[in-house]
């Protein structure tokens, strides 16, 4: 049987797909309905679900909301955003299971590793995917070296219509291009803007499987 992984704050399943490709049986939980989530899905409060069911899984991945920690908070657009990393860590530690907490630069993660899309060759039209993410775990992992080439990156945030994309492409980027850059072919534009590329968690998942063995 495949080891079981709980994908919390799952969104539309970018992280979950990576763990699936690594060899896990995946189930997701999110407070919002996720009609495009590709695996078993439970709608509900992630922390409550972990407290009640976390011990039933071999590994628990969490992606708490990042808005309170992201650079964009400086423009006031995320006023009142929730800060869930510390309570998430507490409930994870109580399960005694292997866990991962994913978030952005500036989040209060402990001994986190950095992963970037260029390390996996992600991108589109000659531009590297500009999407650093940081991962804390109670299993030690070596960090990866960023492979971005300065000035040759593409972001997939928001609706893809900002001046940054127009400066690089002379136009807005399309949903098809965002999907190609992320390695995701089943999400909407809004879902893509919040997603983790599956390549990231596939790499992490392979290392967690080594630990489980």
C-alpha positions in Angstrom: 0.0 0.0 0.0 1.1 3.5 -0.7 1.8 5.8 2.3 -1.0 8.2 3.1 -0.5 12.0 2.9 -2.9 14.7 4.1 -2.8 17.8 2.0 -4.1 20.7 4.2 -5.1 24.2 2.9 -5.0 22.2 -0.3 -6.4 24.7 -2.8 -6.8 23.1 -6.2 -4.1 20.5 -5.6 -0.7 21.6 -6.9 1.1 20.3 -3.8 -1.1 17.2 -3.7 -0.3 16.3 -7.3 3.4 16.5 -6.6 3.1 14.1 -3.6 1.0 11.8 -5.7 3.6 11.7 -8.4 6.2 10.9 -5.7 4.2 7.8 -4.7 1.8 8.9 -2.0 -2.0 8.3 -1.7 -3.3 11.8 -1.2 -6.3 13.3 0.5 -7.0 17.0 0.7 -8.8 19.4 3.0 -9.7 23.1 2.6 -12.2 25.5 4.1 -13.4 26.4 0.6 -14.9 23.9 -1.9 -12.4 22.8 -4.5 -14.2 21.4 -7.5 -10.9 20.9 -9.5 -9.1 19.0 -6.7 -7.9 15.8 -8.3 -7.9 13.5 -5.3 -10.1 12.6 -2.3 -11.3 15.9 -0.8 -12.8 17.0 2.5 -14.2 20.5 3.0 -13.6 21.9 6.4 -11.2 23.6 8.8 -7.7 22.3 8.2 -6.5 22.6 11.8 -9.6 20.9 13.2 -9.2 18.1 10.6 -5.5 17.6 11.6 -6.4 17.4 15.2 -9.1 14.8 14.6 -7.6 12.8 11.8 -3.9 13.6 11.4 -2.7 10.5 13.2 -4.4 8.4 10.4 -1.8 9.6 7.9 1.9 9.0 7.4 2.8 12.6 6.4 0.9 15.9 6.7 1.6 18.7 4.3 0.2 22.2 5.1 0.1 25.5 3.1 -1.4 28.0 5.5 -2.6 31.3 4.0 0.5 33.4 3.0 -1.1 36.9 2.6 -0.1 38.1 6.1 3.6 37.4 5.3 3.9 38.2 1.6 5.6 41.3 0.2 2.2 42.5 -1.1 1.0 43.1 2.4 3.0 46.3 2.4 0.5 48.0 0.0 -2.3 47.3 2.5 -4.1 44.9 0.3 -4.0 42.1 2.9 -5.0 44.1 6.0 -6.5 41.7 8.6 -5.1 38.5 7.0 -4.8 35.6 9.3 -1.5 34.3 10.7 -1.8 30.5 11.0 1.8 29.2 10.8 2.4 29.0 14.6 -0.9 27.3 15.4 -0.4 25.0 12.4 3.0 23.9 13.7 1.5 23.3 17.2 -1.2 21.0 16.0 1.2 19.2 13.6 3.7 18.5 16.4 0.9 17.1 18.5 0.2 14.4 15.9 3.8 13.0 16.1 3.8 12.6 12.3 6.2 13.8 9.6 5.0 17.2 8.5 5.7 20.0 6.1 4.7 23.7 6.3 5.0 25.6 3.1 4.9 29.4 2.8 6.6 32.5 1.3 9.6 34.5 2.1 9.1 36.5 5.4 6.9 33.8 7.0 8.0 32.6 10.5 9.2 29.2 9.3 11.9 27.3 11.2 15.0 25.9 9.3 13.1 26.2 6.1 14.6 25.2 2.7 14.0 27.3 -0.4 12.8 25.9 -3.7 12.6 27.7 -7.0 11.0 26.8 -10.4 14.1 27.2 -12.4 15.8 24.3 -10.5 13.3 22.0 -12.3 13.4 23.7 -15.6 10.0 25.3 -15.1 9.0 28.4 -17.2 7.7 29.4 -20.6 9.0 31.1 -23.7 12.6 31.2 -22.5 11.7 32.7 -19.1 12.3 30.9 -15.8 9.4 30.5 -13.4 9.8 33.2 -10.6 8.1 31.4 -7.7 10.3 30.9 -4.6 8.6 28.9 -1.9 9.9 27.9 1.5 9.4 24.5 3.3 9.8 23.7 6.9 9.8 20.1 8.0 10.6 17.9 11.0 12.7 15.8 8.6 16.0 17.4 7.6 16.4 18.3 3.9 19.2 20.1 2.0 18.1 23.4 0.4 18.4 23.9 -3.4 20.4 26.6 -5.1 18.3 29.2 -7.0 18.8 28.9 -10.8 17.0 32.0 -11.9 18.7 34.2 -14.4 18.3 37.9 -13.5 15.9 39.6 -15.8 14.8 36.4 -17.4 11.9 35.3 -15.1 8.2 35.2 -15.3 5.6 35.5 -12.5 2.2 33.9 -12.4 0.6 36.1 -9.7 -2.7 37.8 -9.9 -4.5 37.8 -13.2 -1.4 38.0 -15.4 -2.2 41.4 -16.8 0.2 43.6 -14.9 2.9 45.8 -16.4 5.7 43.3 -15.4 4.4 40.8 -17.9 3.7 43.4 -20.6 7.3 44.7 -20.2 8.6 41.2 -20.9 6.2 39.9 -23.5 4.7 43.0 -24.9 1.3 41.6 -23.9 -0.5 39.8 -21.1 0.4 36.2 -20.5 -2.3 33.6 -21.2 -3.7 30.9 -19.0 -2.1 28.3 -21.3 1.3 29.9 -20.7 0.8 30.0 -16.9 -0.2 26.3 -17.0 2.9 25.5 -19.0 5.2 27.5 -16.7 3.8 25.8 -13.6 3.5 22.3 -14.9 -0.2 22.3 -14.1 -3.0 21.6 -16.7 -6.2 21.4 -14.7 -6.5 24.8 -12.9 -8.2 28.1 -13.6 -6.2 31.3 -13.7 -7.3 32.2 -10.1 -6.3 28.7 -8.9 -2.9 28.9 -10.6 -2.1 32.2 -8.9 -2.2 30.4 -5.5 -0.8 27.1 -6.5 2.5 25.3 -5.7 4.1 23.7 -8.8 3.9 19.9 -8.4 7.6 19.6 -9.2 8.3 21.2 -5.8 6.4 18.7 -3.7 7.4 15.7 -5.8 11.0 16.5 -4.9 10.1 16.8 -1.3 7.9 13.8 -1.3 10.7 11.6 -2.7 12.9 12.5 0.3 10.1 11.9 2.7 9.5 8.5 1.3 13.2 7.7 1.9 12.6 8.7 5.6 9.5 6.5 5.9 11.4 3.5 4.5 
